[in-house]
Amino acid sequence: MRELKYFVAASIDGFIAAVDGSFDGFVMDGPHLADLFAEMPETVPGHFRAPLGLEGAENRVFDTVLMGRTTWEVGARHGIVSPYPHLRQIVVSSSLATNPDPGVEVVTSDPLGAVRALKAEPGGALWLCGGGRLAAALAPEIDEIILKVNPLVLGDGVPLFGDGAGQLRLGLTGAKSYDNGVTVARYRPRR
């Protein structure tokens, strides 16, 4: 069965973006990216793949990306409505009135049911790339959390998990710290 992996960047106080949705203070270069790009090149948006030398890189872990409307809008505000054309793209939104692009699917209700159906299909892992409300809704189906912890305190913002996630007991399965202050930590739920 496919796994749902929540792979996301966060501040050390648990926010995936500032109150206004920005993430300008996150570390955008350094040795952690080389490791992550080697392991999961498909997590690089399509418009960055060629400049980073990843244009022909094959998907290694994920074949599907799930994102909430607010996460999807980060690119859409700049005209990028199909941010991961090399993946099956699913936007979960109860308010997105029309399908933004033929390469993007919109799930308007029951995201938990949709993920359970996706997990039953053959294929690679499912990447939950944001946001916090969607992560809370999908918490019962998350199989792994891969967290890029940035050396930054935001103080307020979009939490890693929005309201309703409930308590998740996790076990640390690995962590690597880098000289630039970023730590990549991996957790699995203890069920």
C-alpha positions in Angstrom: 0.0 0.0 0.0 1.2 3.5 -0.8 2.3 5.8 2.0 1.4 9.4 2.7 4.5 11.4 3.7 4.2 14.9 5.0 7.4 16.5 3.7 7.6 20.2 4.7 9.8 23.0 6.0 9.1 24.6 9.4 10.5 27.0 11.9 11.8 25.6 15.1 8.6 26.8 16.8 6.5 24.7 14.4 5.2 27.1 11.7 5.3 26.3 8.0 4.8 29.9 7.0 4.5 33.4 8.5 1.0 34.8 9.2 0.9 36.3 5.7 1.9 33.0 4.1 5.5 33.9 3.4 8.4 31.7 4.2 11.2 34.2 3.4 13.3 33.5 6.5 13.7 29.8 5.6 17.1 28.6 4.5 16.9 28.3 0.7 20.4 27.1 0.0 23.0 24.9 1.5 24.1 21.3 1.8 20.7 20.0 3.0 19.2 20.8 -0.4 21.8 18.7 -2.2 20.9 15.7 -0.1 17.2 16.3 -0.5 17.4 16.8 -4.3 19.5 13.6 -4.6 16.9 11.6 -2.6 13.7 13.3 -3.8 14.3 15.4 -6.9 10.6 15.3 -7.7 10.0 17.7 -4.8 11.5 20.5 -6.8 8.8 22.6 -8.7 8.9 22.3 -12.4 10.0 25.9 -13.1 13.1 25.3 -10.9 14.1 21.9 -12.3 16.2 23.0 -15.3 18.1 25.8 -13.5 19.0 23.3 -10.8 20.1 20.6 -13.3 17.2 18.4 -12.4 15.1 18.7 -15.6 15.5 15.0 -16.6 15.6 13.6 -13.0 13.2 10.7 -12.5 10.8 10.6 -9.6 12.3 8.5 -6.9 9.9 8.5 -4.0 6.7 10.3 -4.9 4.4 10.2 -7.9 1.6 12.3 -6.5 1.5 15.6 -4.6 -1.3 16.9 -2.4 -1.6 20.5 -1.4 -4.2 22.7 0.2 -5.6 25.7 -1.8 -3.4 28.2 0.1 -0.2 26.2 -0.6 -1.2 25.9 -4.3 -1.8 29.7 -4.4 1.8 30.4 -3.5 2.7 29.6 -7.2 -0.7 30.6 -8.7 -0.1 34.2 -7.6 2.9 34.2 -9.9 1.1 32.4 -12.8 2.3 28.9 -11.9 -0.9 26.9 -11.7 0.7 23.6 -12.4 3.7 23.7 -10.1 4.7 20.0 -10.3 3.9 18.9 -13.8 6.1 15.8 -13.4 3.7 14.5 -10.6 0.0 13.9 -10.3 -1.2 17.1 -8.7 -4.1 17.3 -6.4 -5.4 20.5 -4.7 -7.8 20.0 -1.8 -10.2 23.0 -1.7 -13.8 23.5 -0.9 -13.7 27.0 -2.3 -11.8 26.6 -5.6 -14.6 27.2 -8.1 -13.0 25.9 -11.3 -10.2 23.5 -12.1 -7.1 25.7 -12.5 -5.3 23.6 -15.1 -5.8 20.3 -16.9 -2.8 18.8 -15.1 -4.3 19.6 -11.6 -7.1 17.7 -10.0 -9.3 19.4 -7.4 -10.8 17.5 -4.4 -13.7 19.5 -3.0 -14.8 17.3 -0.1 -13.7 14.3 2.0 -9.9 14.6 1.7 -9.5 11.7 4.1 -11.6 9.5 1.8 -9.7 10.7 -1.2 -6.3 9.8 0.3 -7.5 6.4 1.4 -8.6 5.7 -2.2 -5.2 7.0 -3.5 -3.4 4.7 -1.0 -5.3 1.7 -2.4 -4.1 2.5 -6.0 -0.7 1.2 -7.3 2.1 3.7 -7.4 4.7 5.6 -5.5 4.3 7.5 -2.2 1.9 10.4 -1.8 3.6 13.7 -0.9 1.6 16.1 1.4 3.4 19.3 0.8 1.1 21.6 2.7 -0.7 23.2 4.4 -1.4 22.9 8.1 -5.2 22.6 7.9 -4.9 19.8 5.3 -2.3 18.0 7.4 -4.7 18.1 10.4 -7.5 16.6 8.2 -5.2 13.9 6.9 -3.3 13.1 10.2 -4.9 9.7 10.6 -3.4 8.6 7.3 0.1 10.2 7.6 2.7 7.4 7.5 5.8 9.6 7.8 6.7 13.2 8.6 9.9 14.5 7.0 10.6 17.9 8.6 13.2 20.5 7.4 13.6 22.4 10.6 15.0 25.9 9.9 17.0 27.9 12.4 14.3 30.5 12.8 11.6 31.4 15.2 8.5 32.9 13.5 6.5 33.5 16.7 3.2 33.1 14.8 2.0 31.9 11.5 0.6 28.8 9.8 1.1 25.8 12.2 2.5 22.5 11.0 -0.8 21.0 11.9 -4.0 23.1 12.1 -6.9 22.6 14.5 -8.3 19.1 14.8 -5.2 17.0 14.3 -5.5 15.5 17.7 -2.5 14.1 19.5 0.0 12.2 17.3 2.6 10.1 19.1 5.7 9.9 16.9 8.9 8.0 16.9 12.1 9.6 15.5 13.5 7.4 12.8 16.4 9.6 11.7 17.8 13.1 11.8 20.7 14.9 10.1 21.9 18.4 11.1 23.8 20.7 8.7 26.3 23.5 9.2 23.8 26.1 8.0 21.5 25.3 11.0 19.0 23.2 9.2 18.0 19.8 10.6 16.1 17.2 8.5 14.2 15.0 11.0 12.1 12.0 10.1 9.2 10.7 12.3 6.8 7.8 12.0 3.5 7.6 13.9 3.3 5.1 16.8 -0.1 3.5 16.1 
